[in-house]
Amino acid sequence: MATLCVSPDRGPAPRKAGFPRNLALNPTRNGADQVQQMFILRAKHPIRLLVVLAVSGLVLAGCIRPTPPPAAPAPPTGPPAAGVPVVPGTPLSILGPALVTPAQLAAWFNGRTPHPSGVYAATAPVASLAQFYVEEGTAEGIRGDVAFIQSILETGWFRFGGSVPAANNNFAGIGATDGGGTPANFPDARTGVRAQIQHLRAYADVTATTCTVPPLHNPCVDPRFHLVLPKGRAQTWNVMGSGNWATSTTYSQRILAMYAEMLTYNGVTVPY
């Protein structure tokens, strides 16, 4: 039946043998001529007219192509690599701006309940530490507010109950390892915060190839910057842990859960 269809660029198909020429409707005629021809056929050849109409219906049915079915959805992506913890939702980059102010960080730290046990032992007030984290983070393009949360996890709410003494001003366990190691010692709290921020940049930024200015914006104080290889190996907080900074497989989940608590406390939308 497809051979009887009218092609817009080839004109009407050849008339089928066996039909008189005066019974074939001419597709090139206008509407009035077609109607006149139909009345002539009805008057002179009623049976043949019915045959022509029936054949025309079959031809049109053969020319109509069915609508193709919708394309199948793309297959789901595979699971994450084994051993790399992934927090559901949008990954949170290590590089980026802080979402809260130092005052908001300090307000949450002092106002959340329940309060952690033990005595605050950092060498600087929490309001000053929050200020250092946001300022140093902004200088290097690191989310200083998340780094502040990381330091809370590392120091046990600045109670320093682990292997790093409070006097070291080491808020991120730099140099301390599961097997012992020698924790880094910094002269003051801001320098300790700066070293942590620089170490985070080594993990997150492929362009930070050396601990110098540039690419850094402040003088290098991180004694282990050169040990992070390759640079940019962990660009989101979601993949920290399991060998990135710490060995714990729940390291990123704990940081992000605490960060979400802090944002919610301050009325800020959690971005993941």
N, C-alpha and C positions, 0 to 999 in steps of 0.2 A: 504493500500500500504506500510505502514511502516514496515510490517513484511517481505517484500522482500528485504530490505536494507541489505547491507553487513556490519557487525560490525567488526571493526579491531581486537577485542579481542575474538570474537566468531566464525569467519569464515563466509562463505556464508550461507544465509538462505535456508531452505529446498525448493526443486524444487516444483513449483505449479503443482498439479495434472492435467493431460490432455495434457502436453507437452512432446514429446518424449525426451529421454535423449540426443539423438544426436543433438537436436536443442538448448540445453542450453549451452551458452558460459561459459567456465570454467574460473573464475577470477584468478585461480592460474597459468594458462599457460602464457608463454611469448608472446611478441607481434607477432613474426613470426607465431607461432602456431595459434594464434587468426585469423590472416589474412588468413592463409591456410584454417581454418575451415569455414570462411565467404565465400571463393570461392566455397568450396564444397557445402555449403547450397544453394548458388546462382544457382549452376548448377543443383542440384538434387531437391531442394525444393524451388523455387523462391517465391511462395506465402507464405509458412511457414516462410521463411526468413523475409519477410515484417512484418508478425505478430510478430516475435520475436523482431524485431527492434522497432515496435510500443509499445510493452509491456515494453521493456527496457527503452524507453523514459519516459513512465509513472512512472516506478519504480524510475528512477533518479529524476524526478520532485517531487515525494513524499519524497525523501531523503533530498532534499534541504530545509533547514530551513530558513525562512525569517529573515532578520536582525532586531533585536528588536529596537523599537523607542528610541531616546535619552531620558535620564532621565529628568524629569521636573525640572526647576530651583527651588532653595530653596526659600521659601516664604520670603518676606521682613520682617525685624525686626520691632517691634512695635514702636510707638512714644515715645519720652522721657517722663520721669515722669512729671506730671503737676507741674508747678511752678518752674521748674529748667531750666533756660535759657541755650540754647545750640547754639553755633556759628557753622555754617556749616563748614565742612572741618575737618582736623585733630585736635584733642584737643591739646592744648598747656599746658604741665605740668608745675606746679609751681616749682618743683625740676628740676634742670638742669643748664647748663652753660649759661652765657650771650652770645649773638650773636654779640654784638658790644663792642667797647672800651669806656672808659669814655670820651675820646676826641670826639668820634662820637656822643655820647649822648649830650654833650655840644654844638657841632656844629649844630646839628639839633635844639636844644632848642633856640639858638641865631639866627639861620638863617632862620627858617621857617617863612612863611607869611600866613595870616596876624598875626602880633604880638598881643598878648593878651593885653587888656587894663589894667590899673592899674600899680602899682609900685612893683617891685621885693622886697620882704621883708624878705626872709630867712636870717638866721644869718651867713650863709656861702655862698661863691660864687657858682654859678651853676656848675662850673668845679670841685670844691671840693666835692659838693654833689654827682655828677656823679661818682667821684672816690670812695667815701664812699659806694655807692650802689653796685658797681661792686666788691669791696674788701670784704665787709661784706656778700654779696650774695655768693661769691665764698667760703668763709669760712664755710658757713652752707649748701652749695649745693643748693642754691636758685637762680633763674634767677634774678639777681640784676638789669638788664636793664629793665625788666618788672616792678619790684618794683618801679623803678624810675618813670616810666609812671604812676603807681598807685598813687604815691605821687603828681604828677602834677594834677591828677583828684581830689584828696582829698583836696589839698590846693588852687585850682584855679590858677595854674601856679605860685605857691609860692607867691600869692598875699594875702592869708589868709583873705578872706572876710567873713568867717563863724564864728563858735563859738570857734575855736581854735586859740589863739593868736600866732603870729610868734615867740614870745619869748619863747614859750613852746618847741620849737624844735620837735614838734610832727607832722610828715609829713603824717600820715596815719589815723588821727582821733581816735587814740587809747583812749578809755574811753569815747569819745563823743557818744551820742546816739540821736535818734530822739526825745526822751523825755527830753533831756538836758544832764544829766550825768556830770561827772567831767573829763575833758580831762587830760590825763597824761602829766606830765611836766618833761623834760629831761635837763640835765645840758649843753649839747652841741649838735651840729648837728650830729656828728658821733654816739653818744649814741642814739639819736632819730632814726637814720637809723637802728642801730643794733636792737632796740626794734621791729621795723617794720619787719625786716628780721626774727627775732625769732618768731614773731607772725605768719608769713607766714609758717614757718616750722611746727608750731603746727597744722595748718590747713592741711598741705600737707604730713606730715611724721608720719606714724603709730608707728614708733619706738621712736619718740621723746616724751616719756611719762612724763618726768619731765623737769623743767626748771633748769637744772644743767649741769655741765661739768663732764663727758659726760651725755647725748648724744650730748649736744651743744658743740661747739668748742670755744665759748667765754662766759665769765660770764653772767649769766642771768640778763637782764635789763627790760624785758617785764613784767609789773605788772599784765597783764591779760592772761598770758600764760595758767594758770591753768583752765581758764574758757572755753577754746576751748575743747569741748567734743562731740564725741570721737576724739582722735587724728587721723589725716589723713582723716578727714571728707570731705575735698574738695581738691582733688589732682591735678586739672587742673584749669587754669584761666577761662576756659569756664563755670564753675559752681559757680564762685564767684558772690555774690549778692543774692537776694531773701533769706536773712537770713544768708548767709555765708559772714561775714565781714560787709556787708551792706545790707540794705533792698531793695534797688533799683533793679528792674527787668532787667534793661539795664546796670548794672554795668560792667559785663564782656564784653559786646559788645563795650562799650565805651573805655575800657582799650585796648582791642585787636585792635580796629580800629586805635587808636592813636599809638599803637606799630607798626602796619603795616605801618603807615605813616612815622614813624621814620626810620624803616628798609629800606623802599623804598628811602627815602632821601639819605641814606648812601650807596645805591647800594647793599643792602643785600636782598637775597631772603626771602620772607615771608613764614614761614613754615606751614601755614594753609590756 
